[in-house]
Amino acid sequence: MSDVGVDVDVDVVVVGAGYAGLIAARGLLDGGRTVQVLEAADRVGGRAMTVTSAAGTAVDLGGQWIGRDHVKMRALADEFGVPLFPTHTRGETLVRHRGRDVSLFSTTGVAVGAAFARLAAAERLGLGARDDRTLAEWLAKVEPRQARRLLEVVLGEVTATDPETVSVRAVAEGIRAAGGLREVFGVEGGAQDALLTGGAGGLAEAVATALGPVVRLNQPVVGIARDGGGVTVSTPYGATRARRVVVTTAPPVAKAIAHRPALPESRELVQRDTFMGTVYKAVVVYDTPFWRADGYSGELFALDGPVPSAFDVSPPGGRGHLCVLVPGRGARHLDDLTEEARRVTVLAELARHFGEPARHPMSFHEKSWHRDAYVLGGYMALPRPGSFEDVRTAGAEPVGRVHWAGTETSPRYGGYFEGAVLSGERVAEEVLAAL
Ligand SMILES: Cc1cc2nc3c(=O)[nH]c(=O)nc-3n(C[C@H](O)[C@H](O)[C@H](O)COP(=O)(O)OP(=O)(O)OC[C@H]3O[C@@H](n4cnc5c(N)ncnc54)[C@H](O)[C@@H]3O)c2cc1C
């Protein structure tokens, strides 16, 4: 079908200016089409967001790490002259329980190793695994208790949700799509290999700036009406007529857009049977990475207390950045505190593990992603137990003139920036071929 000759404002409207939307818009413009990107928030980047610390350093409050195999993101950074720097790894990783170090050369370590081997087998088996068995049910079988708790912490960091909300199969498939266990948990050579100078939000802003005035902020799309001649995309401030529309928000976020005629049941399922992970992130900026002098790498897994993990994400130049990630119910507990109480809680936990200097940062930055009105959570949308198959097969199938992108639609690296970029490229080609 060719859309030539239809009376429209632009060829394509792209909903959302995260990496998927920005890369889709770029591909469409390169293909000679007119584009308008409508972004609900007052900034571009979506789940990438960079702020500036009191030390003048870039602080990523959303996604940050670039994997060794994330070739699209690496190429994009290169194109925009943004150098990557390696994630710091030297020193001891702390695994702590009730103030004591947990040795991985112990029954706990052996049990964790065995559980990961089972997960790797499930990852390899993939399609054969049952989808109604939750991660919590799987974890309940792990002994001793300390091993179970360590797995809960580590897998919580990877999924950003509580173990009773996801199936083992969804987790195993997610790991497989991201390149396997070694890749997902690996720092050097793995998914946490490097960071972007100026932050992931900084690179997104550079991509948006290069697109020019096609990106419009504060434009939440509330309705899409499709007919034989095109689509009408509405915000509270007006409507844009286009030949086609690309929706790049995660499926649970896309629920807020009303469609006329209604979407088919298969697409409704994708939006209804997925949910966003729950994650609180803080980045604490210090004069120096003082923990390194004590022999610590900055990587922490704590089996008790309100801060289950921390990572050294310090940029070159001498300042110390510790990143704290709290998933699931731990994140919701922090929501109940005042901003000041959260800061005191996080700093006290870092001091408990890394020493008193942790109480005296230059600046403290935080974001509860599940409270962001236009993102609703992170790191990504997850299928509810039992719905994996429905969700994955219908995820990227266009509905007439409505096309779908976003990291969740990518069969490779779904949940990562890399998946978002891959989806943006894929959808641009799909739409160009359809126009
Ligand atoms: C705390 C955290 C840590 C993470 N860590 C990493 C990491 O280290 N490495 C990594 O690779 N990935 C990481 N991720 C995941 C990564 O950030 C995402 O995979 C990626 O940013 C998704 O991009 P996207 O374009 O698909 O979606 P989004 O970035 O969510 O973009 C969708 C856009 O649509 C907009 N929008 C929503 N509703 C509407 C509407 N109705 N109308 C118009 N616009 C709308 C949103 O505001 C948003 O800008 C992390 C995510 C979080 C939250």
The ligand as an SDF file (V2000), in Angstrom:
LIG
                    3D

 53 58  0  0  0  0  0  0  0  0999 V2000
   17.2410    3.1190   36.9190 C   0  0  0  0  0  0  0  0  0  0  0  0
   17.4740    2.5320   35.5560 C   0  0  0  0  0  0  0  0  0  0  0  0
   18.7100    1.9520   35.2700 C   0  0  0  0  0  0  0  0  0  0  0  0
   18.9510    1.3890   34.0130 C   0  0  0  0  0  0  0  0  0  0  0  0
   20.2140    0.9300   33.7270 N   0  0  0  0  0  0  0  0  0  0  0  0
   20.5410    0.6320   32.4320 C   0  0  0  0  0  0  0  0  0  0  0  0
   21.8960    0.4460   32.0590 C   0  0  0  0  0  0  0  0  0  0  0  0
   22.8000    0.5800   32.9000 O   0  0  0  0  0  0  0  0  0  0  0  0
   22.1560    0.1240   30.7590 N   0  0  0  0  0  0  0  0  0  0  0  0
   21.1680    0.0090   29.8150 C   0  0  0  0  0  0  0  0  0  0  0  0
   21.4640   -0.2870   28.6440 O   0  0  0  0  0  0  0  0  0  0  0  0
   19.8680    0.2230   30.1540 N   0  0  0  0  0  0  0  0  0  0  0  0
   19.5280    0.5520   31.4230 C   0  0  0  0  0  0  0  0  0  0  0  0
   18.2380    0.8570   31.7590 N   0  0  0  0  0  0  0  0  0  0  0  0
   17.1900    0.6810   30.7400 C   0  0  0  0  0  0  0  0  0  0  0  0
   17.2390    1.7750   29.6700 C   0  0  0  0  0  0  0  0  0  0  0  0
   17.2180    3.0130   30.3110 O   0  0  0  0  0  0  0  0  0  0  0  0
   16.0080    1.5990   28.7600 C   0  0  0  0  0  0  0  0  0  0  0  0
   16.0480    0.3070   28.1730 O   0  0  0  0  0  0  0  0  0  0  0  0
   15.9510    2.6060   27.5910 C   0  0  0  0  0  0  0  0  0  0  0  0
   16.2470    3.8970   28.0180 O   0  0  0  0  0  0  0  0  0  0  0  0
   14.5450    2.5570   26.9830 C   0  0  0  0  0  0  0  0  0  0  0  0
   14.4330    3.4680   25.9000 O   0  0  0  0  0  0  0  0  0  0  0  0
   13.0700    3.5700   25.0840 P   0  0  0  0  0  0  0  0  0  0  0  0
   13.2440    4.6570   24.0950 O   0  0  0  0  0  0  0  0  0  0  0  0
   12.6840    2.2280   24.6130 O   0  0  0  0  0  0  0  0  0  0  0  0
   11.9640    3.9780   26.1570 O   0  0  0  0  0  0  0  0  0  0  0  0
   11.8590    5.2930   27.0750 P   0  0  0  0  0  0  0  0  0  0  0  0
   13.2260    5.7900   27.4080 O   0  0  0  0  0  0  0  0  0  0  0  0
   10.9420    4.9480   28.2040 O   0  0  0  0  0  0  0  0  0  0  0  0
   11.1810    6.3750   26.1190 O   0  0  0  0  0  0  0  0  0  0  0  0
    9.7910    6.5100   25.9810 C   0  0  0  0  0  0  0  0  0  0  0  0
    9.4760    8.0050   25.9600 C   0  0  0  0  0  0  0  0  0  0  0  0
    8.0620    8.1720   25.7420 O   0  0  0  0  0  0  0  0  0  0  0  0
    7.6080    9.2660   26.5250 C   0  0  0  0  0  0  0  0  0  0  0  0
    6.1380    9.1300   26.6900 N   0  0  0  0  0  0  0  0  0  0  0  0
    5.4620    8.3340   27.5420 C   0  0  0  0  0  0  0  0  0  0  0  0
    4.1180    8.4610   27.3580 N   0  0  0  0  0  0  0  0  0  0  0  0
    3.9560    9.3620   26.3490 C   0  0  0  0  0  0  0  0  0  0  0  0
    2.8310    9.9250   25.7010 C   0  0  0  0  0  0  0  0  0  0  0  0
    1.5600    9.5550   26.0360 N   0  0  0  0  0  0  0  0  0  0  0  0
    3.0230   10.8450   24.7240 N   0  0  0  0  0  0  0  0  0  0  0  0
    4.2780   11.2210   24.3600 C   0  0  0  0  0  0  0  0  0  0  0  0
    5.4040   10.7200   24.9500 N   0  0  0  0  0  0  0  0  0  0  0  0
    5.2480    9.7970   25.9260 C   0  0  0  0  0  0  0  0  0  0  0  0
    8.3900    9.1430   27.8060 C   0  0  0  0  0  0  0  0  0  0  0  0
    8.4320   10.3610   28.5260 O   0  0  0  0  0  0  0  0  0  0  0  0
    9.7730    8.7190   27.2700 C   0  0  0  0  0  0  0  0  0  0  0  0
   10.5840    9.8450   27.0170 O   0  0  0  0  0  0  0  0  0  0  0  0
   17.9370    1.3950   33.0140 C   0  0  0  0  0  0  0  0  0  0  0  0
   16.7010    1.9800   33.3070 C   0  0  0  0  0  0  0  0  0  0  0  0
   16.4680    2.5510   34.5580 C   0  0  0  0  0  0  0  0  0  0  0  0
   15.1350    3.1920   34.8440 C   0  0  0  0  0  0  0  0  0  0  0  0
  1  2  1  0
  2  3  1  0
  2 52  2  0
  3  4  2  0
  4  5  1  0
  4 50  1  0
  5  6  2  0
  6  7  1  0
  6 13  1  0
  7  8  2  0
  7  9  1  0
  9 10  1  0
 10 11  2  0
 10 12  1  0
 12 13  2  0
 13 14  1  0
 14 15  1  0
 14 50  1  0
 15 16  1  0
 16 17  1  0
 16 18  1  0
 18 19  1  0
 18 20  1  0
 20 21  1  0
 20 22  1  0
 22 23  1  0
 23 24  1  0
 24 25  2  0
 24 26  1  0
 24 27  1  0
 27 28  1  0
 28 29  2  0
 28 30  1  0
 28 31  1  0
 31 32  1  0
 32 33  1  0
 33 34  1  0
 33 48  1  0
 34 35  1  0
 35 36  1  0
 35 46  1  0
 36 37  1  0
 36 45  1  0
 37 38  2  0
 38 39  1  0
 39 40  1  0
 39 45  2  0
 40 41  1  0
 40 42  2  0
 42 43  1  0
 43 44  2  0
 44 45  1  0
 46 47  1  0
 46 48  1  0
 48 49  1  0
 50 51  2  0
 51 52  1  0
 52 53  1  0
M  END
$$$$
